[in-house]
Amino acid sequence: MAIFLLIILLGLLLFLYIKKEYGWLAGFTLVYFRLLSTVLFKVGPDIYGAHSLILLSFYAILLLVPRTNRNYHYLNYYSDPVVFSVFFFTVVLLIQDTFSVYYDLNKSSIANFELEFFLNTLFPFFTLPFYISSNNDCNAAIKSFFYWGVSYLMVIVLLFDMDINVIMEDRMKLNDQTEILDPISLSRYAGFSTISSVYFLLFGHSKKRLTVLFVFGFALSVFFLLLAGQRGTIIGVVLSLSLLGIREEYRNKMIWLLPIVLVCIYLSAFSSFEVFDRFKDLENYQTYNRFYDYIKVWEIFKTNGWLYGLGSEGYYYLTGRSYPHNIILEHVSNYGLLGLLCIVVVIVKSLQYSVRLMKFSKNYYDYIVVSCWFMTLSSSFVSASINGNKLFYLFSGMIVISYSFLKEKEVCSFIDVKEDD
């Protein structure tokens, strides 16, 4: 089955390349390459061991594709405060690591952290405008999230013999039964396709014949979203869909979110999904290890004189805990005041652009990318490390690109009005 799916997937990717559907290929390479790596994992360990090289080859192919109108987007993208902050943070990371008191304890571990950051987070973030060089590419990449996402979930169903009842009661059994799937990543990919399916159902008027597919994709995505059991992601999905209320003319569409709420209430009352018990258990938050993390970070911040951090992996060496389970607090503990300023700029500016996109854009693909970014932000507040939150950085970059296209349209409209006068 795995070899058969691999042939189909490679054939589809070749077809998209021949048809010059570079936006779809960008969506796959940047966000959903895990679909291919999962299939490779089931084909065999030897070929799966080369999945990083295969990913780099996909990046290289897309970089070599001739595009037009790139210079404008280079200027807009690389001069943006969000992009500059990530670049400056990279410099801070290298300096903090070099002078960290923990550097000599395990140079290889820190070097591996830096390498993973450069390859999986920094590289796609900085080369993003090379892959998405036009508004059409951007729309196609965002549109592809639903189709790649549902395909990924279907591949999981076909390739893995999972005991669903066991995983429903303990999400951590997911990795035990599959060896490659983890709840955090699965919840985010299911969240992307959940968000996309809702927007397609609300706005995809010209694609009514696909309504059945969107409903199926929504149901499948919500199921895996609940199965993965990540509270931060689920909260992010709900809040991100509520962003539609920013536009007065779309508030009436939000009535269609009511069935979603009713389904969730039903499932919480009559299903055995562990996540609902986890939500109920929030009243005991003071007993959580991560509550200790949140307090410990500020003690570290104060002890280090506010300016300096512990360096990459420093929090682990000091506390024995992998990371503080909050992207802002990890910047604080490991990279000090400068790290805090960098992540605050990224979040604040991306949030500012998101609000403007939701208020002024007439392109519902922009709403999808804003909602996906908001979901990754919510998830990053309670889950994974900086390297584990690479999708947060990637979607921050996509927010910048979407906003630059919106500004370009506004400038063109202003020029047209002046010429008419």
C-alpha positions as CSV (number, residue, x, y, z in Angstrom):
1,M,0.0,0.0,0.0
2,A,2.8,2.4,0.9
3,I,4.6,1.9,-2.4
4,F,1.3,2.4,-4.3
5,L,0.6,5.6,-2.5
6,L,4.2,6.8,-3.1
7,I,3.8,6.3,-6.8
8,I,0.5,8.2,-6.8
9,L,1.9,11.1,-4.8
10,L,5.0,11.4,-6.9
11,G,2.9,11.2,-10.1
12,L,0.6,14.0,-8.7
13,L,3.6,16.2,-7.8
14,L,5.1,15.7,-11.3
15,F,1.7,16.6,-12.9
16,L,1.5,19.8,-10.9
17,Y,5.1,20.7,-11.9
18,I,4.3,20.1,-15.6
19,K,1.1,22.2,-15.3
20,K,3.2,24.9,-13.6
21,E,1.0,24.8,-10.4
22,Y,3.9,26.2,-8.4
23,G,1.6,27.5,-5.6
24,W,0.3,24.0,-5.0
25,L,3.9,22.7,-4.9
26,A,4.9,25.5,-2.5
27,G,2.0,24.6,-0.2
28,F,3.1,21.0,-0.2
29,T,6.8,21.7,0.3
30,L,6.5,24.4,2.9
31,V,3.7,23.0,5.0
32,Y,2.7,19.4,4.0
33,F,6.0,17.7,3.1
34,R,5.2,15.5,6.1
35,L,2.7,13.8,3.8
36,L,5.5,12.4,1.7
37,S,7.8,11.7,4.6
38,T,5.1,9.6,6.3
39,V,4.7,7.5,3.2
40,L,8.5,7.1,2.9
41,F,8.5,6.0,6.5
42,K,6.2,3.1,5.7
43,V,8.0,2.2,2.5
44,G,11.2,1.6,4.4
45,P,13.8,3.0,6.8
46,D,16.5,3.4,4.1
47,I,14.5,5.7,1.9
48,Y,13.0,7.5,4.9
49,G,16.5,8.3,6.1
50,A,16.9,10.4,3.0
51,H,13.7,12.5,3.5
52,S,15.7,15.6,4.5
53,L,17.7,15.5,1.3
54,I,14.5,15.0,-0.6
55,L,13.0,18.1,1.1
56,L,16.0,20.1,0.1
57,S,15.7,19.0,-3.5
58,F,12.1,20.2,-3.5
59,Y,13.3,23.6,-2.2
60,A,16.0,23.7,-4.9
61,I,13.5,22.8,-7.7
62,L,11.1,25.6,-6.7
63,L,14.0,28.1,-6.3
64,L,15.1,27.4,-9.9
65,V,11.6,27.9,-11.4
66,P,11.7,31.2,-13.3
67,R,9.3,33.8,-11.8
68,T,8.3,37.4,-12.6
69,N,7.9,40.5,-10.4
70,R,10.2,39.1,-7.7
71,N,12.1,42.4,-7.0
72,Y,9.0,44.1,-5.6
73,H,8.4,41.3,-3.1
74,Y,12.0,41.1,-2.1
75,L,11.9,44.7,-1.1
76,N,8.6,44.4,0.8
77,Y,9.4,41.2,2.5
78,Y,13.0,41.7,3.6
79,S,12.4,45.2,4.8
80,D,9.5,44.2,7.0
81,P,9.9,44.4,10.8
82,V,8.7,40.7,11.2
83,V,11.4,39.4,8.9
84,F,14.1,41.7,10.3
85,S,13.2,40.6,13.9
86,V,13.6,36.9,12.9
87,F,16.9,37.7,11.3
88,F,18.1,39.7,14.4
89,F,16.9,36.8,16.6
90,T,19.1,34.4,14.6
91,V,22.1,36.6,15.4
92,V,21.1,36.8,19.1
93,L,20.8,33.0,19.1
94,L,24.3,32.5,17.8
95,I,25.8,35.0,20.2
96,Q,24.0,33.6,23.2
97,D,25.0,30.1,22.3
98,T,28.6,31.0,21.9
99,F,28.9,32.6,25.3
100,S,26.5,30.3,27.1
101,V,27.8,28.7,30.3
102,Y,26.3,25.5,29.0
103,Y,28.0,25.5,25.6
104,D,31.0,23.4,26.6
105,L,28.7,20.8,28.3
106,N,27.2,19.5,25.1
107,K,28.4,21.3,22.0
108,S,26.9,18.6,19.7
109,S,23.4,19.0,21.2
110,I,23.4,22.8,20.8
111,A,24.9,22.4,17.2
112,N,22.0,20.0,16.3
113,F,19.5,22.5,17.7
114,E,21.0,25.3,15.6
115,L,21.2,23.1,12.5
116,E,17.5,22.1,12.8
117,F,16.6,25.8,13.3
118,F,18.5,26.9,10.2
119,L,17.2,24.1,7.9
120,N,13.6,23.7,9.1
121,T,12.7,27.2,10.3
122,L,15.0,29.9,9.1
123,F,15.6,28.6,5.5
124,P,11.9,28.3,4.5
125,F,11.1,31.5,6.3
126,F,13.7,33.6,4.5
127,T,13.2,32.1,1.1
128,L,9.4,32.3,1.2
129,P,9.1,35.1,-1.4
130,F,11.0,32.9,-3.9
131,Y,8.3,30.3,-3.7
132,I,5.3,32.7,-3.4
133,S,6.1,35.4,-5.9
134,S,2.6,36.4,-7.0
135,N,-0.9,36.7,-5.6
136,N,-2.0,33.7,-7.7
137,D,0.8,31.6,-6.2
138,C,-0.2,32.7,-2.7
139,N,-3.9,31.9,-3.3
140,A,-3.0,28.5,-4.8
141,A,-0.7,27.6,-1.9
142,I,-3.4,28.5,0.7
143,K,-6.1,26.7,-1.4
144,S,-3.9,23.6,-1.4
145,F,-3.9,23.3,2.4
146,F,-7.3,21.7,2.5
147,Y,-6.5,19.1,-0.2
148,W,-3.0,18.3,1.1
149,G,-4.4,18.2,4.7
150,V,-7.2,15.8,3.9
151,S,-4.8,13.6,1.8
152,Y,-2.4,13.5,4.8
153,L,-5.2,12.4,7.2
154,M,-6.4,9.8,4.7
155,V,-2.8,8.4,4.3
156,I,-2.7,8.0,8.1
157,V,-5.9,6.0,8.0
158,L,-4.7,3.8,5.2
159,L,-1.2,3.2,6.4
160,F,-1.4,2.8,10.1
161,D,-3.3,0.1,12.0
162,M,-4.2,2.2,15.0
163,D,-6.4,1.3,17.9
164,I,-8.5,4.4,17.9
165,N,-10.3,3.6,21.2
166,V,-6.9,3.4,23.0
167,I,-5.7,6.7,21.5
168,M,-9.0,8.4,22.2
169,E,-8.4,7.7,25.9
170,D,-4.6,8.5,25.8
171,R,-3.3,10.7,23.0
172,M,0.3,9.8,23.8
173,K,-0.4,6.2,22.5
174,L,-0.4,7.8,19.1
175,N,3.3,7.8,18.8
176,D,3.6,4.4,20.4
177,Q,1.4,2.8,17.8
178,T,2.8,4.7,14.7
179,E,6.4,5.6,15.7
180,I,6.2,8.7,13.5
181,L,3.0,10.6,14.5
182,D,2.9,13.0,17.5
183,P,-0.1,14.7,18.9
184,I,1.2,18.3,18.5
185,S,2.0,18.0,14.8
186,L,-1.1,16.0,14.0
187,S,-3.4,18.5,15.8
188,R,-1.9,21.4,13.8
189,Y,-2.3,19.7,10.4
190,A,-5.8,18.7,11.3
191,G,-6.4,22.3,12.4
192,F,-5.3,23.7,9.0
193,S,-7.7,21.5,7.1
194,T,-10.5,22.2,9.6
195,I,-10.1,25.9,9.1
196,S,-9.8,25.6,5.3
197,S,-12.9,23.4,5.0
198,V,-15.0,25.8,7.0
199,Y,-14.0,28.8,4.8
200,F,-14.5,26.8,1.7
201,L,-18.0,25.9,2.9
202,L,-18.8,29.5,3.7
203,F,-17.3,31.2,0.7
204,G,-16.7,28.6,-2.0
205,H,-19.9,29.5,-3.9
206,S,-18.5,28.6,-7.3
207,K,-17.6,25.1,-6.0
208,K,-20.9,23.9,-4.7
209,R,-20.4,20.5,-6.3
210,L,-17.5,20.0,-3.9
211,T,-19.6,20.6,-0.8
212,V,-19.7,16.9,0.0
213,L,-15.9,16.8,-0.2
214,F,-15.6,19.8,2.1
215,V,-18.0,18.4,4.6
216,F,-16.2,15.1,4.6
217,G,-12.8,16.9,5.0
218,F,-14.2,18.9,7.9
219,A,-15.5,15.8,9.7
220,L,-12.3,13.9,9.2
221,S,-10.2,16.9,10.3
222,V,-12.3,17.5,13.4
223,F,-12.0,13.9,14.3
224,F,-8.2,13.9,14.2
225,L,-8.1,17.3,15.9
226,L,-10.0,15.8,18.8
227,L,-8.0,12.6,18.7
228,A,-4.7,14.5,19.0
229,G,-6.1,16.1,22.1
230,Q,-4.1,19.4,22.0
231,R,-6.1,22.1,23.9
232,G,-4.1,25.0,22.6
233,T,-4.7,24.0,19.0
234,I,-8.4,23.5,19.5
235,I,-8.8,26.8,21.2
236,G,-6.8,28.4,18.4
237,V,-9.1,26.9,15.8
238,V,-12.2,28.1,17.5
239,L,-10.9,31.6,18.1
240,S,-9.4,31.9,14.6
241,L,-12.8,31.1,13.0
242,S,-14.3,33.8,15.2
243,L,-12.1,36.4,13.6
244,L,-14.6,36.4,10.8
245,G,-16.7,38.6,13.1
246,I,-14.3,41.5,12.5
247,R,-16.1,42.1,9.2
248,E,-19.7,43.3,9.7
249,E,-20.9,41.9,6.4
250,Y,-19.7,38.4,7.3
251,R,-21.1,38.2,10.8
252,N,-24.3,36.6,9.5
253,K,-22.2,33.8,8.1
254,M,-21.0,33.0,11.6
255,I,-24.4,31.4,12.3
256,W,-23.0,28.4,10.3
257,L,-20.5,27.9,13.1
258,L,-23.3,27.0,15.5
259,P,-23.6,23.4,14.2
260,I,-19.8,23.0,14.9
261,V,-20.3,24.2,18.5
262,L,-23.3,21.8,18.9
263,V,-21.3,18.9,17.6
264,C,-18.5,19.6,20.0
265,I,-20.9,19.9,23.0
266,Y,-22.4,16.5,22.0
267,L,-19.0,14.9,21.7
268,S,-17.9,16.3,25.0
269,A,-20.9,14.8,26.7
270,F,-21.1,11.4,25.0
271,S,-17.6,10.6,23.6
272,S,-14.5,9.3,25.3
273,F,-12.0,11.7,23.7
274,E,-9.4,12.4,26.3
275,V,-9.2,16.1,25.3
276,F,-12.5,16.9,27.0
277,D,-11.2,15.5,30.3
278,R,-8.1,17.6,29.8
279,F,-10.2,20.7,29.4
280,K,-12.1,19.9,32.6
281,D,-8.8,19.4,34.4
282,L,-7.6,22.9,33.7
283,E,-9.0,23.9,37.1
284,N,-6.0,22.1,38.6
285,Y,-3.5,24.1,36.5
286,Q,-1.3,24.8,39.5
287,T,-0.3,21.2,39.7
288,Y,1.0,21.2,36.1
289,N,4.7,21.0,35.5
290,R,4.4,23.7,32.9
291,F,3.0,26.0,35.6
292,Y,6.4,25.5,37.3
293,D,8.0,26.3,33.9
294,Y,6.2,29.6,33.7
295,I,7.3,30.7,37.1
296,K,10.9,29.4,36.7
297,V,11.4,31.4,33.5
298,W,11.0,34.8,35.1
299,E,13.3,33.7,37.9
300,I,15.9,32.9,35.3
301,F,15.3,36.2,33.5
302,K,15.9,38.1,36.8
303,T,18.9,36.1,37.8
304,N,20.6,36.7,34.5
305,G,20.3,40.4,34.8
306,W,17.4,40.6,32.4
307,L,19.6,41.0,29.3
308,Y,21.1,37.6,28.9
309,G,19.6,34.1,28.5
310,L,20.8,30.6,29.0
311,G,21.4,29.9,25.3
312,S,19.9,27.1,23.2
313,E,19.1,24.0,25.3
314,G,20.0,26.1,28.4
315,Y,16.6,25.7,30.0
316,Y,17.0,21.9,29.7
317,Y,20.5,21.9,31.3
318,L,19.3,24.0,34.2
319,T,15.9,22.5,35.0
320,G,15.9,19.0,33.3
321,R,12.7,20.1,31.5
322,S,13.0,20.2,27.7
323,Y,11.5,23.6,27.2
324,P,9.1,26.0,28.9
325,H,6.1,25.0,26.7
326,N,5.6,28.6,25.6
327,I,7.3,30.3,22.7
328,I,7.6,33.7,24.4
329,L,9.0,32.2,27.6
330,E,11.5,30.1,25.7
331,H,12.8,33.3,24.0
332,V,13.0,34.8,27.5
333,S,14.8,32.0,29.3
334,N,17.2,31.1,26.5
335,Y,17.9,34.4,24.8
336,G,17.1,37.1,27.4
337,L,15.6,40.5,26.8
338,L,16.7,40.7,23.1
339,G,15.0,37.4,22.4
340,L,11.9,38.6,24.1
341,L,11.8,41.8,22.0
342,C,12.3,39.8,18.8
343,I,9.3,37.5,19.4
344,V,7.1,40.3,20.7
345,V,7.7,42.3,17.4
346,V,6.9,39.2,15.3
347,I,3.7,38.6,17.2
348,V,2.5,42.2,17.5
349,K,3.2,43.1,13.8
350,S,1.8,39.8,12.5
351,L,-1.3,40.5,14.6
352,Q,-1.6,44.0,13.2
353,Y,-1.3,42.8,9.7
354,S,-3.9,40.0,10.4
355,V,-6.5,42.5,11.7
356,R,-6.0,44.7,8.6
357,L,-6.3,41.7,6.3
358,M,-9.5,40.6,8.0
359,K,-10.9,44.1,7.8
360,F,-9.9,45.2,4.3
361,S,-9.2,42.2,2.2
362,K,-11.9,40.8,0.0
363,N,-9.9,37.6,-0.6
364,Y,-11.0,34.8,1.6
365,Y,-7.7,33.0,1.1
366,D,-6.3,35.8,3.2
367,Y,-8.8,34.9,6.0
368,I,-7.5,31.3,5.8
369,V,-3.9,32.3,6.2
370,V,-4.7,34.6,9.1
371,S,-6.7,31.9,10.9
372,C,-4.0,29.4,10.4
373,W,-1.4,31.8,11.8
374,F,-3.7,32.6,14.8
375,M,-4.1,28.8,15.4
376,T,-0.3,28.3,15.4
377,L,0.1,31.2,17.7
378,S,-2.4,29.8,20.2
379,S,-0.7,26.4,20.0
380,S,2.8,27.9,20.4
381,F,1.7,29.4,23.8
382,V,1.4,25.9,25.3
383,S,3.1,23.4,23.1
384,A,6.5,22.5,21.6
385,S,9.8,24.3,21.4
386,I,11.1,27.0,19.0
387,N,12.1,24.3,16.5
388,G,8.7,22.6,17.1
389,N,7.0,25.8,16.2
390,K,8.5,26.2,12.8
391,L,5.0,26.6,11.3
392,F,4.3,29.6,13.5
393,Y,7.3,31.4,11.9
394,L,6.3,30.2,8.4
395,F,2.8,31.5,8.7
396,S,4.2,34.8,10.1
397,G,6.0,35.1,6.8
398,M,2.9,34.3,4.9
399,I,1.0,37.0,6.8
400,V,3.7,39.5,5.7
401,I,3.4,38.4,2.0
402,S,-0.4,38.4,2.0
403,Y,-0.4,41.9,3.6
404,S,2.2,43.1,1.0
405,F,-0.2,42.0,-1.8
406,L,-3.1,43.8,-0.1
407,K,-1.0,47.0,0.1
408,E,0.0,46.6,-3.6
409,K,-3.7,46.4,-4.6
410,E,-4.5,49.5,-2.5
411,V,-1.7,51.4,-4.2
412,C,-2.9,50.3,-7.7
413,S,-6.5,51.3,-6.8
414,F,-5.3,54.7,-5.6
415,I,-3.4,55.3,-8.8
416,D,-6.5,54.3,-10.9
417,V,-8.6,56.8,-8.9
418,K,-6.1,59.6,-9.4
419,E,-6.0,58.9,-13.2
420,D,-9.8,58.9,-13.4
421,D,-9.8,62.4,-11.7
